[in-house]
Amino acid sequence: GAVVSQHPSWVICKSGTSVKIECRSLDFQATTMFWYRQFPKQSLMLMATSNEGSKATYEQGVEKDKFLINHASLTLSTLTVTSAHPEDSSFYICSASGLTGESYEQYFGPGTRLTVT
Amino acid sequence: AQSVSQHNHHVILSEAASLELGCNYSYGGTVNLFWYVQYPGQHLQLLLKYFSGDPLVKGIKGFEAEFIKSKFSFNLRKPSVQWSDTAEYFCAVNAGHDYKLSFGAGTTVTVRA
């Protein structure tokens, strides 16, 4: 149980375009989802926290207008990278906490590799 | 916000050697502690976790970790590593009342056959 999927697993886009990444909890309801960014050989950096039906809470230094997060249902959150630039190239990982999971535990998706050319 | 430090950036071992990875955190209140592993090209997987109770926690694949509250530490151990343990290991902490995780920088473990 507690499976989280992400789509796509990798995407290449041109500079200036927007990219949407989906995060789904497959077998539980995720009241809270998290979006992380991971640079090569580095740790995960939390970008934002989203609760179903409310606005996301962004970490300091993360541009909310550039990284749009929507958590419209208990099983789906999306991250849209708007007007992407090469410096946005990274590995984006989502995680979810939910009603069937243990308290304070997050379940991680497989990640999405974004390359902006 | 709590911070997490992992002492070793890269550890190289031979098979059958013992492994210990250090993790310290800075937060004075109740914490939940986690170790995650990321195998090459794969996603994060939970190795073990501590919420409360016995401070010696056993996880999957023969890993264990010990929570020492007085030292703010949660070190990961494995008595005898295998080549398949080659991976990136992350320690993570959240405050007892919060879902948000703070991750350490990670330790790359390379096991030589």
Interface residues (C-beta under 8 A of the other chain):
Chain A: T32 F34 K41 Q42 S43 L44 M45 L46 T49 I93 S95 S97 E102 S103 Y104 E105 Q106 F108 G109 P110 G111
Chain B: N32 F34 Y36 Q42 H43 L44 Q45 L46 K49 F51 F90 N94 G96 D98 Y99 K100 L101 S102 F103 G104 A105 G106 T108
